Amino acid sequence: MGLPNGINVSLTWNTQDDLNLQVRAPNGGTLFWDSRSTNDSGVFGADANGLCEVLSTPPVTETASWRGGSLSAGRYEVLVYYRQACNDAPVPVDFTVNVTVNGTALAPVTGSLQPPVNDIATVYISSFAINPDGSATISNGGLYTDTRVLPIGATEILTAPSIPLFFNSPTEGVIVGDQYYQTYTFSGEAGQLVNISMTRVVGNLDTLLLLFDNTGNIIADNDDVNSPSDTNSAMSVRLPSAGTYTVFASRYGKDVGGTEGTYTILVADEAPERAVNLDLPTGDIEVTLTWNTNADLQLLVRDPFGDSVYDDTPSVRSGGLLTATGNRNCSPTLAPPPVYHIYWPQGTRDIGAYEVEIWYQSECGDTTPVNYNLYIVVGGELIFTETSQIRFNERYVTSFNINLDGTATPSLGGIIGGSETLPYQAELGTAIVMLGGNSFTGSITPSNKFDVYAFDGQVGDVVTITMTASSPTLDTLVFLIDPNQVEIARNDDANADTRNSAINRVTLAATGRYYILATHYGAIYGGTTGAYTLALQIERPLPPTPQP
């Protein structure tokens, strides 16, 4: 569509807090602080007050624009995030969104956002639509609500006209404009494990799935398979009883959301039942991994005593056993899909944290994208499932904790990264200040994934940091962050014979306050726990001797 004067979207607010603007175009392109251009001439402006590092004088503005030319007709979604409060007394922030399409200003959208809760941003969603004739309309939208909070009741959903689903047979649907959901039904058996997926086909649709039982209870949900890289939805559910189940297929934001498009929805009952067909054993704990290619993936489970079950150690003292190894050493499995299975027999469920790792270690000549399914079952109950993609040499880590009463609590999972996966910025102001020669003790627990320390360094200082576990159950990891909050060094294992960490003899390039992040392998996703000692040594060069 020809729009010679283009599109401009601006967000304005009157505080020094960190708000973010994001605009998602009908063709799937998106503009925000970490996606500053699109193939159709879209450009994002400055990230105002980003991470509260460089604060602007109010009023503060962020912009996303497309210069004149051939641009997509359809619905553009506008999101406003209250990402971080930049003062000690967080307050609600009022904002205004102004949209101009081909030189014509649309009605402004105004709203207010509460401060983030537990570092989770609050979100306001609106949208505007560009019609085929070049005219445009705008929707005020509203606040984003939790995934399971719906604008209509369960009774209305269960009684709405629905489309029947049949196992392993995909069905196509559409979300567009005010038609923000469709419902589907299928029949299942008690204990049956089903995989439900909703995959965008055309448009910018950001999918959302909910599953209702026949009494109107939501028993499972999924927004993104792997945000932000994959906004399709998928979930694996062990059905609690026989009966009819309702699938609610929608979009992010539901009634106030702005994304649109066609999609396919599929209910499958393949894995891990395929593993059951291989006569794999059951037990107190079962961890099963399946995937779709000839690639060699490795599954590893580390028990609360620090022992790991995997290829090289197929059994451990706590009772864990490796019973299926997929495409190990690039030898394709005889009965696809490839399956990894690690389990603890009945009566061997120890209290404590278990860490699960998937490593994509060899392509085996097959470059097909790897889609995997991970299932964790404790005491016969599916407590965790993950359906996603993994790339060559990536490692995915998650964990779960067996509580005193025998129940299990799963944790977050994700691809291992660096210090950027740790939300440490909010703790910089309360960091423990160290001097050269100091050592401090701390503890990593399921609720305390990392500790933050600080020291003042000078140009030319030579710094050594050691993090030593006081317990064999902790696998340490340490990061060094410079005064600009840039990671400049990290260490997992100081050498091949230890799980302790050491950053050795790093020369500082700037004067200022440095930060040390003491954590465990996997960072925010890791599962090992225990006490540690952190030590800092600073070698400061002597000042030059004055010349006579």
TAMO-V79052 format. One record per backbone hydrogen bond with DSSP energy under -1.0 kcal/mol. CO is the residue of the C=O (numbers start at 1). NH is the residue of the N-H. If there is no record, write none. Layout:
<<CO & NH> <CO & NH>>
//
This chain:
<<1 & 71> <3 & 6> <3 & 69> <6 & 102> <7 & 66> <8 & 100> <9 & 64> <10 & 98> <11 & 62> <12 & 96> <13 & 60> <17 & 19> <18 & 83> <18 & 84> <20 & 81> <22 & 79> <23 & 31> <24 & 77> <25 & 28> <29 & 25> <31 & 23> <32 & 35> <35 & 32> <36 & 44> <38 & 41> <42 & 38> <43 & 65> <46 & 48> <47 & 50> <49 & 52> <50 & 53> <60 & 13> <62 & 11> <63 & 45> <64 & 9> <65 & 43> <66 & 7> <69 & 3> <74 & 130> <76 & 128> <77 & 24> <78 & 126> <79 & 22> <80 & 124> <81 & 20> <81 & 83> <82 & 122> <84 & 18> <93 & 113> <95 & 111> <96 & 12> <97 & 109> <98 & 10> <99 & 106> <100 & 8> <101 & 104> <104 & 101> <109 & 97> <111 & 95> <113 & 93> <117 & 120> <120 & 117> <122 & 82> <123 & 144> <124 & 80> <125 & 142> <126 & 78> <127 & 139> <128 & 76> <129 & 137> <130 & 74> <131 & 134> <135 & 131> <137 & 129> <139 & 127> <142 & 125> <146 & 149> <153 & 157> <154 & 158> <155 & 159> <163 & 185> <166 & 169> <171 & 265> <173 & 263> <175 & 261> <176 & 179> <178 & 180> <179 & 176> <182 & 249> <183 & 163> <184 & 247> <185 & 165> <186 & 245> <188 & 243> <189 & 192> <192 & 239> <194 & 237> <195 & 268> <196 & 235> <197 & 266> <198 & 233> <199 & 264> <202 & 262> <206 & 252> <208 & 250> <209 & 222> <210 & 248> <211 & 219> <212 & 246> <213 & 216> <217 & 213> <220 & 211> <222 & 209> <226 & 230> <230 & 226> <232 & 225> <233 & 198> <235 & 196> <237 & 194> <239 & 191> <243 & 188> <245 & 186> <246 & 212> <247 & 184> <248 & 210> <249 & 182> <250 & 208> <251 & 254> <253 & 256> <260 & 204> <260 & 205> <261 & 175> <262 & 201> <262 & 202> <263 & 173> <264 & 199> <265 & 171> <266 & 197> <267 & 168> <268 & 195> <270 & 274> <272 & 275> <272 & 276> <273 & 277> <275 & 278> <275 & 280> <276 & 279> <284 & 379> <285 & 344> <286 & 377> <287 & 342> <288 & 375> <289 & 340> <290 & 373> <296 & 361> <296 & 362> <298 & 359> <300 & 357> <301 & 309> <302 & 355> <303 & 306> <307 & 303> <309 & 301> <313 & 310> <314 & 322> <316 & 319> <320 & 316> <321 & 343> <324 & 341> <327 & 330> <328 & 331> <338 & 291> <339 & 326> <340 & 289> <341 & 323> <341 & 324> <342 & 287> <343 & 321> <344 & 284> <344 & 285> <345 & 348> <348 & 350> <352 & 402> <354 & 400> <355 & 302> <356 & 398> <357 & 300> <358 & 396> <359 & 298> <359 & 361> <360 & 393> <362 & 296> <363 & 366> <370 & 390> <372 & 388> <373 & 290> <374 & 386> <375 & 288> <376 & 383> <376 & 384> <377 & 286> <378 & 381> <381 & 378> <384 & 376> <386 & 374> <388 & 372> <391 & 394> <394 & 360> <395 & 416> <396 & 358> <397 & 414> <398 & 356> <399 & 411> <400 & 354> <401 & 409> <402 & 352> <403 & 406> <407 & 403> <409 & 401> <414 & 397> <418 & 421> <419 & 422> <422 & 424> <424 & 427> <425 & 428> <428 & 431> <432 & 454> <435 & 438> <438 & 536> <440 & 534> <442 & 532> <444 & 530> <448 & 445> <451 & 518> <452 & 432> <453 & 516> <454 & 434> <455 & 514> <457 & 512> <458 & 461> <461 & 508> <462 & 539> <463 & 506> <464 & 537> <465 & 503> <466 & 535> <467 & 501> <468 & 533> <471 & 474> <475 & 521> <477 & 519> <478 & 491> <479 & 517> <480 & 488> <480 & 489> <481 & 515> <482 & 485> <486 & 482> <489 & 480> <491 & 478> <495 & 498> <499 & 476> <500 & 494> <501 & 467> <503 & 465> <506 & 463> <508 & 460> <512 & 457> <514 & 455> <515 & 481> <516 & 453> <517 & 479> <518 & 451> <519 & 477> <520 & 523> <522 & 525> <523 & 526> <530 & 444> <531 & 470> <532 & 442> <533 & 468> <534 & 440> <535 & 466> <536 & 437> <537 & 464> <539 & 462>>
//
